């Protein structure tokens, strides 16, 4: 049986579970045409941006990342410009210190949030995006260190996608104490996740592209999305939050008209 190497690191377990299930569904849908395949999953985190950028040189066949990820700008890859999560990762909620909740509750305009500082781990793709939109970015450390730095006042808030914020909060922020998910605000920017495939395997890229089209047409994609994320809009009260929209300057030309459909 043939096998492929799926690098699925540098992300939350919530994303890893969904993205693995999605890839496996795409491959299963094309078994008759291409044959069955074993997926070898690597969840190793690479804190160095160069290590992540060179993942295909180290044997990876496929990964999921943000469309236009600047780390891969000058790297050879086969991008499949079909969004995988309805733009879910671009809907961002804030984690703040409990003593600042009243301050955040009074925010009505983006300029008020821009006056505060956001903490972002090193190498994350949205650090440049926030800087482009004139937000004060403190880019340092990794995800595990982020909440101690927030608690200690190194920055004012953290922004995480609605698909992962609860899991990360419960695992990493709640044990520290004194940090909450801010209840009234949401940021949004076009931040679609897509498959990148090694340039050495165009057949795999075509297979995944075909499989993705097939599971979308059959309704399996929708069922998979609902299984993993179906009640997130209601659970996090997304429709009743003030939304500040940011521009993503790294969005590829072929996806320039992309808009998240989570709240449609």
KOLNUSE-641638 format. One record per residue (C-alpha): residue in one letter; x, y, z; residue number from 1. Coordinates in nm, 4 decimals. Each point is the difference from the previous one (the first is absolute). Layout:
N
<r code="A" X="X" Y="Y" Z="Z" pos="NUM"/>
...
//
This chain:
264
<r code="X" X="0.0000" Y="0.0000" Z="0.0000" pos="1"/>
<r code="X" X="0.1299" Y="0.3445" Z="-0.0870" pos="2"/>
<r code="X" X="0.0338" Y="0.2554" Z="0.2785" pos="3"/>
<r code="X" X="0.0136" Y="0.3765" Z="0.0314" pos="4"/>
<r code="X" X="0.1594" Y="0.2141" Z="0.2686" pos="5"/>
<r code="X" X="-0.2405" Y="0.2615" Z="0.1392" pos="6"/>
<r code="X" X="0.1697" Y="0.2669" Z="0.2107" pos="7"/>
<r code="X" X="-0.2625" Y="0.1347" Z="0.2413" pos="8"/>
<r code="X" X="0.2070" Y="0.1836" Z="0.2606" pos="9"/>
<r code="X" X="0.0129" Y="0.3618" Z="0.1176" pos="10"/>
<r code="X" X="-0.3728" Y="0.0119" Z="0.0755" pos="11"/>
<r code="X" X="-0.2544" Y="-0.0843" Z="0.2676" pos="12"/>
<r code="X" X="-0.1325" Y="-0.3563" Z="0.0501" pos="13"/>
<r code="X" X="-0.3453" Y="0.1242" Z="-0.1078" pos="14"/>
<r code="X" X="0.1405" Y="0.0900" Z="-0.3414" pos="15"/>
<r code="X" X="0.2063" Y="-0.3183" Z="-0.0193" pos="16"/>
<r code="X" X="-0.3021" Y="-0.2273" Z="0.0522" pos="17"/>
<r code="X" X="-0.2139" Y="0.1770" Z="-0.2599" pos="18"/>
<r code="X" X="0.2706" Y="0.0401" Z="-0.2631" pos="19"/>
<r code="X" X="0.1051" Y="-0.3642" Z="0.0327" pos="20"/>
<r code="X" X="-0.3609" Y="-0.1163" Z="-0.0397" pos="21"/>
<r code="X" X="-0.0433" Y="0.2263" Z="-0.3017" pos="22"/>
<r code="X" X="0.3102" Y="-0.1289" Z="-0.1770" pos="23"/>
<r code="X" X="-0.0976" Y="-0.3601" Z="0.0671" pos="24"/>
<r code="X" X="-0.3480" Y="0.0645" Z="-0.1420" pos="25"/>
<r code="X" X="0.1504" Y="0.1486" Z="-0.3176" pos="26"/>
<r code="X" X="0.2267" Y="-0.3004" Z="-0.0452" pos="27"/>
<r code="X" X="-0.2724" Y="-0.2548" Z="0.0724" pos="28"/>
<r code="X" X="-0.2282" Y="0.1647" Z="-0.2570" pos="29"/>
<r code="X" X="0.2626" Y="-0.0668" Z="-0.2682" pos="30"/>
<r code="X" X="0.0984" Y="-0.3564" Z="0.0965" pos="31"/>
<r code="X" X="-0.1630" Y="-0.1511" Z="-0.3083" pos="32"/>
<r code="X" X="0.2011" Y="0.2199" Z="-0.2344" pos="33"/>
<r code="X" X="0.3327" Y="0.0179" Z="0.1821" pos="34"/>
<r code="X" X="0.0040" Y="-0.2955" Z="0.2387" pos="35"/>
<r code="X" X="0.0036" Y="-0.0063" Z="0.3773" pos="36"/>
<r code="X" X="0.2666" Y="0.1947" Z="0.1842" pos="37"/>
<r code="X" X="0.1385" Y="0.0095" Z="0.3512" pos="38"/>
<r code="X" X="0.0324" Y="0.3436" Z="0.1627" pos="39"/>
<r code="X" X="0.3044" Y="0.0423" Z="0.2240" pos="40"/>
<r code="X" X="-0.0738" Y="0.2935" Z="0.2297" pos="41"/>
<r code="X" X="0.2715" Y="0.2183" Z="0.1495" pos="42"/>
<r code="X" X="-0.1172" Y="0.2477" Z="0.2657" pos="43"/>
<r code="X" X="0.3466" Y="0.1253" Z="0.0910" pos="44"/>
<r code="X" X="0.0160" Y="0.3760" Z="0.0620" pos="45"/>
<r code="X" X="0.2776" Y="0.2004" Z="-0.1651" pos="46"/>
<r code="X" X="0.0526" Y="0.3279" Z="0.1876" pos="47"/>
<r code="X" X="0.2476" Y="0.1177" Z="-0.2635" pos="48"/>
<r code="X" X="-0.1692" Y="0.1523" Z="-0.3046" pos="49"/>
<r code="X" X="0.2687" Y="-0.1355" Z="-0.2337" pos="50"/>
<r code="X" X="-0.0615" Y="-0.3562" Z="0.1175" pos="51"/>
<r code="X" X="-0.3692" Y="0.0327" Z="-0.0790" pos="52"/>
<r code="X" X="0.0715" Y="0.1635" Z="-0.3354" pos="53"/>
<r code="X" X="0.2288" Y="-0.2877" Z="-0.0984" pos="54"/>
<r code="X" X="-0.2365" Y="-0.2764" Z="0.1072" pos="55"/>
<r code="X" X="-0.0314" Y="-0.1355" Z="-0.3544" pos="56"/>
<r code="X" X="0.3777" Y="-0.0307" Z="-0.0239" pos="57"/>
<r code="X" X="-0.0159" Y="-0.2156" Z="0.3123" pos="58"/>
<r code="X" X="-0.2362" Y="-0.2518" Z="-0.1557" pos="59"/>
<r code="X" X="-0.3495" Y="0.1350" Z="0.0637" pos="60"/>
<r code="X" X="-0.2520" Y="-0.0581" Z="-0.2771" pos="61"/>
<r code="X" X="-0.2893" Y="0.2212" Z="0.1086" pos="62"/>
<r code="X" X="-0.1041" Y="0.2485" Z="0.2664" pos="63"/>
<r code="X" X="-0.2762" Y="0.2454" Z="0.0824" pos="64"/>
<r code="X" X="0.0888" Y="0.3646" Z="0.0442" pos="65"/>
<r code="X" X="-0.1358" Y="0.3487" Z="-0.0459" pos="66"/>
<r code="X" X="-0.0307" Y="0.0981" Z="-0.3652" pos="67"/>
<r code="X" X="0.2879" Y="0.2312" Z="-0.0858" pos="68"/>
<r code="X" X="0.2039" Y="-0.0955" Z="0.3072" pos="69"/>
<r code="X" X="0.3055" Y="0.2228" Z="-0.0330" pos="70"/>
<r code="X" X="0.2317" Y="-0.2730" Z="0.1273" pos="71"/>
<r code="X" X="-0.0616" Y="-0.1867" Z="-0.3273" pos="72"/>
<r code="X" X="0.0190" Y="0.3035" Z="-0.2309" pos="73"/>
<r code="X" X="0.3250" Y="-0.1017" Z="-0.1698" pos="74"/>
<r code="X" X="-0.0470" Y="-0.3743" Z="0.0425" pos="75"/>
<r code="X" X="-0.1133" Y="-0.2395" Z="-0.2696" pos="76"/>
<r code="X" X="-0.3423" Y="-0.1480" Z="0.0791" pos="77"/>
<r code="X" X="-0.3258" Y="-0.0972" Z="-0.1638" pos="78"/>
<r code="X" X="-0.2783" Y="0.2030" Z="0.1603" pos="79"/>
<r code="X" X="-0.3607" Y="-0.1182" Z="-0.0228" pos="80"/>
<r code="X" X="-0.2025" Y="0.3249" Z="0.0237" pos="81"/>
<r code="X" X="-0.3135" Y="-0.1541" Z="0.1485" pos="82"/>
<r code="X" X="-0.0794" Y="0.1248" Z="0.3537" pos="83"/>
<r code="X" X="-0.0281" Y="-0.2791" Z="0.2545" pos="84"/>
<r code="X" X="-0.1775" Y="0.1586" Z="0.2988" pos="85"/>
<r code="X" X="-0.2403" Y="0.2698" Z="-0.1257" pos="86"/>
<r code="X" X="0.2553" Y="0.2547" Z="0.1191" pos="87"/>
<r code="X" X="-0.0432" Y="-0.1166" Z="0.3588" pos="88"/>
<r code="X" X="0.3529" Y="0.0905" Z="0.1103" pos="89"/>
<r code="X" X="-0.0532" Y="0.3620" Z="-0.1052" pos="90"/>
<r code="X" X="-0.2773" Y="0.0509" Z="0.2534" pos="91"/>
<r code="X" X="0.2002" Y="0.0932" Z="0.3086" pos="92"/>
<r code="X" X="-0.0985" Y="0.0456" Z="0.3625" pos="93"/>
<r code="X" X="0.2139" Y="0.1600" Z="0.2667" pos="94"/>
<r code="X" X="0.1525" Y="-0.1315" Z="0.3189" pos="95"/>
<r code="X" X="0.0567" Y="0.2743" Z="0.2564" pos="96"/>
<r code="X" X="0.0917" Y="0.0406" Z="0.3666" pos="97"/>
<r code="X" X="-0.3062" Y="0.0004" Z="0.2243" pos="98"/>
<r code="X" X="0.0824" Y="0.3428" Z="0.1404" pos="99"/>
<r code="X" X="-0.0186" Y="0.1500" Z="-0.3495" pos="100"/>
<r code="X" X="-0.3400" Y="-0.1442" Z="-0.0961" pos="101"/>
<r code="X" X="-0.1765" Y="0.3277" Z="0.0810" pos="102"/>
<r code="X" X="0.2435" Y="0.1903" Z="-0.2235" pos="103"/>
<r code="X" X="-0.0620" Y="-0.2335" Z="-0.2939" pos="104"/>
<r code="X" X="-0.3776" Y="0.0209" Z="0.0544" pos="105"/>
<r code="X" X="0.0216" Y="0.3723" Z="-0.0767" pos="106"/>
<r code="X" X="0.1751" Y="-0.0472" Z="-0.3356" pos="107"/>
<r code="X" X="-0.2215" Y="0.1090" Z="-0.2901" pos="108"/>
<r code="X" X="0.2523" Y="0.0898" Z="-0.2730" pos="109"/>
<r code="X" X="0.3068" Y="-0.1762" Z="-0.1464" pos="110"/>
<r code="X" X="0.2205" Y="0.2932" Z="0.0995" pos="111"/>
<r code="X" X="-0.0599" Y="-0.0787" Z="0.3661" pos="112"/>
<r code="X" X="0.1250" Y="-0.3555" Z="-0.0514" pos="113"/>
<r code="X" X="0.2929" Y="0.1187" Z="-0.2123" pos="114"/>
<r code="X" X="0.1139" Y="0.2095" Z="0.2966" pos="115"/>
<r code="X" X="0.0498" Y="-0.3194" Z="0.1999" pos="116"/>
<r code="X" X="0.2556" Y="-0.2736" Z="-0.0660" pos="117"/>
<r code="X" X="-0.0605" Y="-0.3505" Z="-0.1324" pos="118"/>
<r code="X" X="0.2262" Y="-0.2930" Z="0.0826" pos="119"/>
<r code="X" X="0.0805" Y="-0.2392" Z="-0.2859" pos="120"/>
<r code="X" X="0.2430" Y="-0.2955" Z="0.0102" pos="121"/>
<r code="X" X="0.3062" Y="0.0205" Z="-0.2202" pos="122"/>
<r code="X" X="-0.0444" Y="-0.1226" Z="-0.3600" pos="123"/>
<r code="X" X="-0.3817" Y="0.0147" Z="0.0046" pos="124"/>
<r code="X" X="-0.1309" Y="0.1092" Z="-0.3394" pos="125"/>
<r code="X" X="-0.2304" Y="0.2696" Z="0.1370" pos="126"/>
<r code="X" X="0.2705" Y="0.2117" Z="0.1704" pos="127"/>
<r code="X" X="0.0725" Y="0.1879" Z="-0.3242" pos="128"/>
<r code="X" X="-0.3736" Y="0.0278" Z="-0.0644" pos="129"/>
<r code="X" X="-0.0597" Y="0.1794" Z="0.3277" pos="130"/>
<r code="X" X="0.2963" Y="0.2299" Z="-0.0585" pos="131"/>
<r code="X" X="-0.1325" Y="0.0806" Z="-0.3467" pos="132"/>
<r code="X" X="-0.3285" Y="0.1031" Z="0.1617" pos="133"/>
<r code="X" X="0.1841" Y="0.2277" Z="0.2459" pos="134"/>
<r code="X" X="-0.0460" Y="-0.2120" Z="0.3085" pos="135"/>
<r code="X" X="0.2707" Y="-0.0028" Z="0.2655" pos="136"/>
<r code="X" X="0.1581" Y="-0.3451" Z="-0.0232" pos="137"/>
<r code="X" X="0.2208" Y="-0.1650" Z="0.2609" pos="138"/>
<r code="X" X="0.1371" Y="-0.3029" Z="-0.1855" pos="139"/>
<r code="X" X="0.2004" Y="-0.2295" Z="0.2226" pos="140"/>
<r code="X" X="0.0159" Y="-0.3490" Z="0.1467" pos="141"/>
<r code="X" X="-0.2324" Y="-0.2873" Z="-0.0807" pos="142"/>
<r code="X" X="-0.3600" Y="-0.0922" Z="0.0688" pos="143"/>
<r code="X" X="0.0822" Y="-0.1690" Z="0.3311" pos="144"/>
<r code="X" X="0.1587" Y="0.3183" Z="0.1347" pos="145"/>
<r code="X" X="-0.2660" Y="0.2350" Z="-0.1344" pos="146"/>
<r code="X" X="-0.2359" Y="0.0015" Z="0.2953" pos="147"/>
<r code="X" X="0.2609" Y="0.0516" Z="0.2694" pos="148"/>
<r code="X" X="0.1148" Y="0.3033" Z="-0.1959" pos="149"/>
<r code="X" X="-0.3599" Y="0.1203" Z="-0.0230" pos="150"/>
<r code="X" X="-0.0521" Y="-0.0525" Z="0.3724" pos="151"/>
<r code="X" X="0.3229" Y="0.1880" Z="0.0736" pos="152"/>
<r code="X" X="-0.1091" Y="0.2974" Z="-0.2113" pos="153"/>
<r code="X" X="0.2526" Y="-0.0347" Z="-0.2835" pos="154"/>
<r code="X" X="-0.2935" Y="0.0826" Z="-0.2310" pos="155"/>
<r code="X" X="-0.3708" Y="0.0697" Z="0.0381" pos="156"/>
<r code="X" X="-0.1724" Y="-0.2818" Z="-0.1866" pos="157"/>
<r code="X" X="0.0338" Y="-0.3117" Z="-0.2133" pos="158"/>
<r code="X" X="-0.2057" Y="-0.0798" Z="-0.3106" pos="159"/>
<r code="X" X="-0.0917" Y="-0.3587" Z="-0.0918" pos="160"/>
<r code="X" X="-0.2288" Y="-0.1608" Z="-0.2572" pos="161"/>
<r code="X" X="-0.3458" Y="-0.1032" Z="0.1143" pos="162"/>
<r code="X" X="0.0795" Y="-0.3601" Z="-0.0986" pos="163"/>
<r code="X" X="0.2785" Y="-0.0287" Z="0.2569" pos="164"/>
<r code="X" X="-0.0385" Y="0.2679" Z="0.2681" pos="165"/>
<r code="X" X="-0.2024" Y="-0.2106" Z="0.2464" pos="166"/>
<r code="X" X="0.2347" Y="-0.2976" Z="-0.0110" pos="167"/>
<r code="X" X="0.3098" Y="0.2168" Z="0.0312" pos="168"/>
<r code="X" X="-0.1610" Y="0.2069" Z="0.2763" pos="169"/>
<r code="X" X="-0.0993" Y="-0.3077" Z="0.2024" pos="170"/>
<r code="X" X="0.3383" Y="-0.1669" Z="-0.0432" pos="171"/>
<r code="X" X="0.2406" Y="0.2929" Z="0.0289" pos="172"/>
<r code="X" X="-0.1657" Y="0.3126" Z="0.1428" pos="173"/>
<r code="X" X="-0.2564" Y="-0.1284" Z="0.2506" pos="174"/>
<r code="X" X="0.2624" Y="-0.1729" Z="0.2208" pos="175"/>
<r code="X" X="0.1883" Y="0.3311" Z="0.0295" pos="176"/>
<r code="X" X="-0.3124" Y="0.1825" Z="0.1159" pos="177"/>
<r code="X" X="-0.1032" Y="0.3628" Z="-0.0415" pos="178"/>
<r code="X" X="-0.0552" Y="-0.0256" Z="-0.3780" pos="179"/>
<r code="X" X="-0.3355" Y="-0.0087" Z="-0.1805" pos="180"/>
<r code="X" X="-0.1436" Y="-0.0188" Z="-0.3504" pos="181"/>
<r code="X" X="-0.1220" Y="0.3557" Z="-0.0634" pos="182"/>
<r code="X" X="-0.3794" Y="-0.0198" Z="-0.0599" pos="183"/>
<r code="X" X="-0.0850" Y="0.2978" Z="-0.2231" pos="184"/>
<r code="X" X="0.2569" Y="0.0362" Z="-0.2811" pos="185"/>
<r code="X" X="0.1091" Y="-0.1967" Z="-0.3061" pos="186"/>
<r code="X" X="0.2616" Y="0.0682" Z="-0.2652" pos="187"/>
<r code="X" X="-0.0359" Y="-0.1266" Z="-0.3542" pos="188"/>
<r code="X" X="0.2421" Y="-0.0290" Z="-0.2895" pos="189"/>
<r code="X" X="0.0146" Y="-0.2191" Z="-0.3081" pos="190"/>
<r code="X" X="0.2181" Y="-0.2867" Z="0.1215" pos="191"/>
<r code="X" X="-0.0899" Y="-0.3130" Z="-0.1984" pos="192"/>
<r code="X" X="0.1772" Y="-0.3260" Z="0.0681" pos="193"/>
<r code="X" X="0.1084" Y="-0.1999" Z="-0.3060" pos="194"/>
<r code="X" X="0.2051" Y="-0.3056" Z="-0.0902" pos="195"/>
<r code="X" X="0.3614" Y="0.0436" Z="-0.1115" pos="196"/>
<r code="X" X="0.1534" Y="-0.3023" Z="-0.1748" pos="197"/>
<r code="X" X="0.3634" Y="-0.0737" Z="-0.0764" pos="198"/>
<r code="X" X="0.0915" Y="0.1026" Z="-0.3573" pos="199"/>
<r code="X" X="0.1447" Y="-0.3494" Z="-0.0437" pos="200"/>
<r code="X" X="-0.3424" Y="-0.1636" Z="0.0110" pos="201"/>
<r code="X" X="-0.2441" Y="0.1660" Z="-0.2431" pos="202"/>
<r code="X" X="-0.2045" Y="-0.3214" Z="-0.0060" pos="203"/>
<r code="X" X="-0.0716" Y="0.0394" Z="0.3722" pos="204"/>
<r code="X" X="-0.1011" Y="0.3620" Z="-0.0530" pos="205"/>
<r code="X" X="-0.2431" Y="-0.1043" Z="-0.2729" pos="206"/>
<r code="X" X="-0.1343" Y="-0.2818" Z="0.2159" pos="207"/>
<r code="X" X="-0.0666" Y="0.2275" Z="0.2977" pos="208"/>
<r code="X" X="-0.1528" Y="0.2644" Z="-0.2251" pos="209"/>
<r code="X" X="-0.2325" Y="-0.2607" Z="-0.1505" pos="210"/>
<r code="X" X="-0.0830" Y="-0.1528" Z="0.3359" pos="211"/>
<r code="X" X="-0.0801" Y="0.3370" Z="0.1502" pos="212"/>
<r code="X" X="-0.2364" Y="0.0795" Z="-0.2866" pos="213"/>
<r code="X" X="-0.1690" Y="-0.3376" Z="0.0432" pos="214"/>
<r code="X" X="-0.0605" Y="0.0297" Z="0.3748" pos="215"/>
<r code="X" X="-0.1320" Y="0.3543" Z="-0.0451" pos="216"/>
<r code="X" X="-0.2400" Y="-0.1193" Z="-0.2711" pos="217"/>
<r code="X" X="-0.1148" Y="-0.3021" Z="0.2029" pos="218"/>
<r code="X" X="-0.0644" Y="0.1993" Z="0.3174" pos="219"/>
<r code="X" X="0.2674" Y="-0.1861" Z="0.1972" pos="220"/>
<r code="X" X="0.2024" Y="0.3194" Z="0.0424" pos="221"/>
<r code="X" X="-0.2969" Y="0.1745" Z="0.1597" pos="222"/>
<r code="X" X="-0.0619" Y="-0.2937" Z="0.2332" pos="223"/>
<r code="X" X="0.3651" Y="-0.0035" Z="0.1018" pos="224"/>
<r code="X" X="0.0009" Y="0.3728" Z="0.0657" pos="225"/>
<r code="X" X="-0.3211" Y="-0.0233" Z="0.2025" pos="226"/>
<r code="X" X="0.1393" Y="-0.2881" Z="0.2037" pos="227"/>
<r code="X" X="0.3077" Y="0.1976" Z="0.1022" pos="228"/>
<r code="X" X="-0.1307" Y="0.3572" Z="0.0036" pos="229"/>
<r code="X" X="-0.3773" Y="-0.0112" Z="-0.0376" pos="230"/>
<r code="X" X="-0.1090" Y="0.1925" Z="0.3098" pos="231"/>
<r code="X" X="0.2876" Y="0.2478" Z="0.0281" pos="232"/>
<r code="X" X="-0.2092" Y="0.2979" Z="-0.1184" pos="233"/>
<r code="X" X="-0.2600" Y="-0.0495" Z="0.2705" pos="234"/>
<r code="X" X="0.2376" Y="-0.1204" Z="0.2713" pos="235"/>
<r code="X" X="0.2245" Y="0.3057" Z="-0.0252" pos="236"/>
<r code="X" X="-0.2837" Y="0.2449" Z="-0.0749" pos="237"/>
<r code="X" X="0.1702" Y="0.1136" Z="-0.3201" pos="238"/>
<r code="X" X="-0.3008" Y="0.1765" Z="-0.1525" pos="239"/>
<r code="X" X="-0.0335" Y="0.2420" Z="0.2916" pos="240"/>
<r code="X" X="0.3567" Y="0.1251" Z="0.0146" pos="241"/>
<r code="X" X="0.1414" Y="0.3239" Z="-0.1362" pos="242"/>
<r code="X" X="0.2150" Y="-0.0966" Z="-0.3016" pos="243"/>
<r code="X" X="0.3135" Y="0.1860" Z="-0.1096" pos="244"/>
<r code="X" X="0.1199" Y="-0.0993" Z="-0.3474" pos="245"/>
<r code="X" X="0.3673" Y="-0.0067" Z="-0.0964" pos="246"/>
<r code="X" X="0.1655" Y="-0.0289" Z="-0.3414" pos="247"/>
<r code="X" X="0.2206" Y="-0.2965" Z="-0.0882" pos="248"/>
<r code="X" X="0.2728" Y="0.1304" Z="-0.2366" pos="249"/>
<r code="X" X="0.1432" Y="-0.3486" Z="-0.0549" pos="250"/>
<r code="X" X="-0.3164" Y="-0.1499" Z="-0.1475" pos="251"/>
<r code="X" X="0.0910" Y="-0.1622" Z="-0.3349" pos="252"/>
<r code="X" X="-0.1422" Y="0.1554" Z="-0.3164" pos="253"/>
<r code="X" X="-0.1945" Y="-0.3157" Z="-0.0798" pos="254"/>
<r code="X" X="-0.1809" Y="0.0329" Z="0.3348" pos="255"/>
<r code="X" X="-0.0372" Y="0.3779" Z="0.0062" pos="256"/>
<r code="X" X="-0.3789" Y="-0.0237" Z="-0.0007" pos="257"/>
<r code="X" X="-0.0091" Y="-0.2415" Z="0.2934" pos="258"/>
<r code="X" X="-0.2322" Y="0.0865" Z="0.2864" pos="259"/>
<r code="X" X="-0.0713" Y="-0.2136" Z="0.3041" pos="260"/>
<r code="X" X="-0.3412" Y="-0.1634" Z="-0.0099" pos="261"/>
<r code="X" X="-0.0301" Y="-0.1113" Z="0.3619" pos="262"/>
<r code="X" X="-0.2735" Y="0.2517" Z="0.0824" pos="263"/>
<r code="X" X="-0.1904" Y="-0.0321" Z="-0.3283" pos="264"/>
//
